[in-house]
Amino acid sequence: MKKLIGYLRLMRPANVVTAVADVLAGMAIAGYFTEIIPGWHTTINTTPYLLPAILLCISTIGLYSGGIILNDVFDAELDAKERPERPIPSGLISKKAATIFGGVFFFIGIFTAGLYSKESQYLAGAIMISCLVYDKFLKHSSIFGPLNMGLCRGLNLLLGVSIIGPAIQQWWFLAFVPIIYIASITMISRGEVHGGSKKMLYFGGLLYAVVISCILTFAYTKDNLLPTLIFVLPFAFMIFMPLLKAIKTPIGSNIGKAVKAGVIALILMNAAWASAFGVWHVAVFIVVLLPVSLLLGKAFAVT
């Protein structure tokens, strides 16, 4: 049982839920739930239409889990000093076993994406490569590390968009929004162990404001501003409240809470995207994932 819990801790289950939210938001952006299966929620037999969505959700679970597991593999020596309680440095899970575990998840991610389409499989492959480049080479780069981490999330959003192949060419630029958002969280997280710089925290807050502005701008252009505010306002509250506390007292524990809130708040951000594109029933479904992620976040580490 201890080993099983150890493997679950490696996966960061609360974070995996946010990756599923990314993909669902991408599907909403692509128009899958409105153009391909309008009225799907009242249709008796929805299985053939929901199968692609299920495949891509399984794919992102595999890709995110593989990336985060191998992140701990590459960080084993550092964690032995800073986080000795984690599964690998504590000796609960060996590096070899964790590497195989992560590799299996990567295979699942790429294989299930390929079951749907080549476009989805190519994006899954790009996500895996981006994860490995971050884990092995760019994690400690103050500039390229956050951008690389953001790229993983941006590609994950496009994985959802790939449910309608041509939609990738139409909406590819929206990947820059999660890139900016995750880059800001990654920069903030630099001070999670030893405390951080107020300037970096202020800059992270500025990037948060840019992300919110982008979502509201798209919501306005699509005449969905009011319903989108329903999701954007709690999103802003969730990310800014702990960040302001961290700015006031930039110690490791406060910064850790700001990072955790930023990661889990991705669910609300993705719900806002779905709402901005007029797919409110999907936005509500995404929000339902929030308490699931919060509960998992209490049981398992997010960062």
C-alpha positions as CSV (number, residue, x, y, z in Angstrom):
1,M,0.0,0.0,0.0
2,K,2.9,2.4,0.8
3,K,4.3,1.8,-2.6
4,L,1.0,2.4,-4.3
5,I,0.6,5.7,-2.5
6,G,4.2,6.5,-3.5
7,Y,3.5,6.0,-7.2
8,L,0.4,8.1,-6.9
9,R,2.4,10.9,-5.2
10,L,4.8,10.8,-8.2
11,M,1.9,11.4,-10.5
12,R,0.6,14.6,-8.7
13,P,-3.1,13.6,-9.2
14,A,-4.4,17.1,-8.5
15,N,-2.3,18.4,-11.4
16,V,-3.4,15.7,-13.8
17,V,-7.0,16.9,-13.4
18,T,-6.0,20.4,-14.5
19,A,-4.4,18.8,-17.7
20,V,-7.8,17.2,-18.5
21,A,-9.4,20.7,-18.1
22,D,-6.9,22.0,-20.7
23,V,-7.9,19.5,-23.2
24,L,-11.7,20.0,-22.6
25,A,-11.2,23.8,-23.1
26,G,-9.3,23.1,-26.3
27,M,-12.3,21.0,-27.6
28,A,-14.6,23.8,-26.7
29,I,-12.5,26.3,-28.6
30,A,-12.4,24.0,-31.6
31,G,-16.2,23.9,-31.5
32,Y,-16.5,20.1,-31.1
33,F,-19.5,20.2,-28.8
34,T,-21.4,22.8,-30.9
35,E,-20.4,22.0,-34.5
36,I,-20.0,18.2,-34.5
37,I,-22.5,17.2,-31.9
38,P,-25.0,20.0,-31.3
39,G,-27.5,19.0,-28.7
40,W,-25.2,16.1,-27.6
41,H,-26.4,16.4,-24.0
42,T,-30.0,15.5,-25.1
43,T,-28.9,12.8,-27.6
44,I,-29.5,9.2,-26.5
45,N,-26.4,7.6,-28.1
46,T,-23.5,9.9,-27.6
47,T,-20.8,7.2,-27.3
48,P,-19.4,7.5,-30.9
49,Y,-19.1,11.3,-30.5
50,L,-17.6,11.2,-27.0
51,L,-15.0,8.5,-27.8
52,P,-12.6,11.0,-29.4
53,A,-12.9,13.3,-26.3
54,I,-12.2,10.3,-24.0
55,L,-9.2,9.3,-26.0
56,L,-7.6,12.8,-25.8
57,C,-8.4,13.0,-22.1
58,I,-6.6,9.7,-21.5
59,S,-3.8,11.0,-23.7
60,T,-3.2,14.1,-21.6
61,I,-3.4,12.1,-18.4
62,G,-0.6,9.9,-19.8
63,L,1.5,12.8,-21.0
64,Y,1.2,14.9,-17.9
65,S,1.9,12.0,-15.6
66,G,4.9,10.9,-17.6
67,G,6.3,14.4,-17.5
68,I,5.8,15.0,-13.8
69,I,7.1,11.5,-12.9
70,L,10.3,11.9,-14.9
71,N,10.7,15.4,-13.4
72,D,11.2,13.7,-10.0
73,V,13.6,11.2,-11.6
74,F,15.8,14.0,-12.9
75,D,15.5,15.9,-9.6
76,A,16.2,12.9,-7.3
77,E,19.6,14.3,-6.1
78,L,18.3,17.8,-5.5
79,D,15.2,16.4,-3.7
80,A,17.4,14.3,-1.5
81,K,18.6,17.7,0.0
82,E,15.5,19.8,-0.3
83,R,12.6,17.4,-0.2
84,P,13.9,14.1,1.2
85,E,10.4,12.9,2.1
86,R,9.5,12.5,-1.6
87,P,9.1,8.9,-2.9
88,I,12.4,8.6,-4.8
89,P,14.9,10.2,-2.3
90,S,13.1,8.5,0.6
91,G,13.8,5.1,-1.0
92,L,10.2,4.2,-1.4
93,I,10.4,4.1,-5.2
94,S,13.7,3.4,-7.0
95,K,14.8,5.7,-9.9
96,K,14.6,2.8,-12.3
97,A,11.1,1.9,-11.3
98,A,10.0,5.5,-11.5
99,T,11.6,5.8,-15.0
100,I,9.7,2.8,-16.3
101,F,6.5,4.1,-14.7
102,G,6.9,7.5,-16.4
103,G,7.8,5.8,-19.7
104,V,4.6,3.7,-19.6
105,F,2.5,6.8,-19.1
106,F,4.2,8.6,-22.1
107,F,3.5,5.5,-24.2
108,I,-0.2,5.7,-23.2
109,G,-0.3,9.4,-24.0
110,I,1.1,9.0,-27.5
111,F,-0.7,5.8,-28.3
112,T,-4.2,6.9,-27.4
113,A,-3.7,10.2,-29.2
114,G,-2.7,8.2,-32.3
115,L,-5.9,6.1,-32.1
116,Y,-7.7,9.3,-32.9
117,S,-5.6,11.2,-35.5
118,K,-2.1,11.9,-36.7
119,E,-2.4,15.5,-35.8
120,S,-3.2,14.6,-32.2
121,Q,-0.3,12.1,-32.1
122,Y,2.1,14.7,-33.4
123,L,1.0,17.1,-30.7
124,A,1.3,14.4,-28.1
125,G,4.9,13.7,-29.3
126,A,5.7,17.4,-29.1
127,I,4.4,17.5,-25.6
128,M,6.5,14.5,-24.5
129,I,9.6,16.1,-26.1
130,S,8.9,19.4,-24.4
131,C,8.5,17.7,-21.0
132,L,11.8,15.9,-21.4
133,V,13.7,18.9,-22.5
134,Y,12.4,20.8,-19.5
135,D,13.0,18.0,-17.1
136,K,16.6,17.4,-18.3
137,F,17.9,20.6,-19.6
138,L,15.9,23.8,-19.1
139,K,14.4,23.5,-15.6
140,H,16.9,25.7,-13.9
141,S,17.1,28.3,-16.7
142,S,15.5,31.5,-15.4
143,I,14.2,32.4,-18.9
144,F,13.9,29.3,-21.0
145,G,12.7,27.1,-18.1
146,P,9.4,28.9,-17.5
147,L,8.8,29.3,-21.3
148,N,9.4,25.6,-21.8
149,M,7.0,24.7,-19.1
150,G,4.4,27.0,-20.5
151,L,4.9,25.5,-23.9
152,C,3.9,22.1,-22.5
153,R,0.6,23.6,-21.4
154,G,0.1,25.5,-24.6
155,L,0.5,22.3,-26.6
156,N,-1.8,20.5,-24.2
157,L,-4.5,23.1,-25.1
158,L,-3.9,22.4,-28.8
159,L,-4.2,18.7,-28.1
160,G,-7.8,19.4,-27.3
161,V,-8.2,21.7,-30.3
162,S,-6.9,18.8,-32.5
163,I,-10.2,17.0,-32.0
164,I,-11.1,19.1,-35.1
165,G,-8.0,19.0,-37.2
166,P,-8.4,22.3,-39.2
167,A,-9.2,24.2,-36.0
168,I,-5.5,23.9,-35.1
169,Q,-4.6,26.3,-37.9
170,Q,-7.4,28.7,-36.8
171,W,-6.6,28.8,-33.1
172,W,-3.0,27.9,-32.7
173,F,-2.0,31.3,-31.4
174,L,-4.2,30.8,-28.3
175,A,-1.5,28.5,-27.0
176,F,0.4,31.6,-26.1
177,V,-2.0,32.4,-23.3
178,P,-1.3,29.2,-21.2
179,I,2.4,29.7,-22.1
180,I,2.3,33.1,-20.4
181,Y,0.3,31.8,-17.5
182,I,2.4,28.8,-16.7
183,A,5.6,30.7,-17.3
184,S,4.5,33.2,-14.6
185,I,3.7,30.3,-12.1
186,T,7.1,28.7,-12.9
187,M,8.9,32.0,-12.2
188,I,7.0,32.4,-8.9
189,S,7.9,28.9,-7.9
190,R,11.6,29.7,-7.9
191,G,11.3,30.9,-4.4
192,E,9.2,28.0,-3.1
193,V,12.0,26.4,-1.0
194,H,14.2,29.3,0.1
195,G,11.9,32.3,-0.4
196,G,11.6,34.6,-3.4
197,S,12.0,38.0,-4.8
198,K,9.2,40.6,-4.6
199,K,10.1,41.8,-8.1
200,M,9.6,38.4,-9.5
201,L,6.3,38.0,-7.7
202,Y,5.1,41.4,-9.0
203,F,6.1,40.4,-12.5
204,G,4.1,37.2,-12.1
205,G,1.1,39.2,-11.1
206,L,1.5,41.4,-14.2
207,L,1.5,38.3,-16.4
208,Y,-1.6,37.0,-14.6
209,A,-3.4,40.3,-15.5
210,V,-2.3,39.9,-19.2
211,V,-3.8,36.4,-19.2
212,I,-7.1,37.6,-17.8
213,S,-7.2,40.5,-20.3
214,C,-6.8,38.0,-23.2
215,I,-9.7,35.8,-22.0
216,L,-12.0,38.8,-21.5
217,T,-11.1,40.2,-24.9
218,F,-12.0,37.0,-26.7
219,A,-15.2,36.8,-24.6
220,Y,-16.1,40.3,-25.6
221,T,-15.5,39.8,-29.3
222,K,-17.8,36.7,-29.2
223,D,-20.4,38.5,-27.2
224,N,-19.9,36.2,-24.2
225,L,-18.4,38.6,-21.7
226,L,-21.0,38.4,-18.9
227,P,-21.1,34.6,-18.6
228,T,-17.3,34.5,-18.8
229,L,-17.0,36.9,-15.9
230,I,-18.7,34.2,-13.8
231,F,-15.6,32.1,-14.2
232,V,-13.0,34.8,-14.5
233,L,-13.8,36.5,-11.2
234,P,-13.3,33.5,-9.0
235,F,-10.2,32.6,-11.1
236,A,-8.7,36.1,-10.4
237,F,-9.6,35.8,-6.7
238,M,-8.0,32.3,-6.4
239,I,-4.7,33.3,-8.0
240,F,-4.2,36.9,-6.7
241,M,-5.1,36.4,-3.0
242,P,-2.3,34.0,-2.2
243,L,0.1,35.9,-4.5
244,L,-0.6,39.2,-2.6
245,K,0.1,37.4,0.6
246,A,3.4,36.1,-0.8
247,I,4.3,39.6,-2.0
248,K,3.7,40.9,1.5
249,T,5.8,38.1,3.1
250,P,7.8,36.3,0.4
251,I,8.7,33.2,2.4
252,G,8.8,29.7,1.0
253,S,5.5,28.6,2.5
254,N,3.6,31.6,1.2
255,I,5.1,31.2,-2.3
256,G,4.3,27.5,-2.3
257,K,0.6,28.3,-1.5
258,A,0.6,30.8,-4.4
259,V,2.0,28.2,-6.8
260,K,-0.5,25.6,-5.7
261,A,-3.4,28.0,-6.1
262,G,-2.1,29.0,-9.6
263,V,-1.9,25.4,-10.8
264,I,-5.3,24.3,-9.5
265,A,-6.9,27.6,-10.8
266,L,-6.1,26.4,-14.3
267,I,-9.4,24.6,-14.1
268,L,-11.3,27.9,-13.7
269,M,-9.2,29.5,-16.5
270,N,-10.1,26.6,-18.8
271,A,-13.8,27.0,-17.8
272,A,-13.5,30.7,-18.7
273,W,-12.1,29.7,-22.1
274,A,-15.1,27.4,-22.8
275,S,-17.5,30.1,-21.7
276,A,-15.8,32.7,-23.9
277,F,-16.5,30.5,-26.9
278,G,-20.1,30.0,-25.8
279,V,-19.9,26.4,-24.6
280,W,-21.3,27.0,-21.2
281,H,-22.3,23.4,-20.4
282,V,-18.7,22.3,-21.0
283,A,-17.5,25.2,-18.8
284,V,-19.7,24.0,-16.0
285,F,-18.5,20.5,-16.4
286,I,-14.9,21.8,-16.2
287,V,-15.7,23.6,-13.0
288,V,-16.9,20.4,-11.5
289,L,-13.3,19.2,-11.7
290,L,-12.2,22.0,-9.3
291,P,-13.4,20.3,-6.1
292,V,-11.9,17.0,-7.3
293,S,-8.5,18.7,-7.8
294,L,-8.7,20.5,-4.5
295,L,-9.5,17.3,-2.6
296,L,-6.6,15.5,-4.4
297,G,-4.4,18.5,-3.6
298,K,-5.0,17.9,0.1
299,A,-4.0,14.3,-0.2
300,F,-1.0,14.7,-2.6
301,A,1.5,17.4,-3.2
302,V,0.9,19.8,-6.1
303,T,4.4,21.1,-6.5
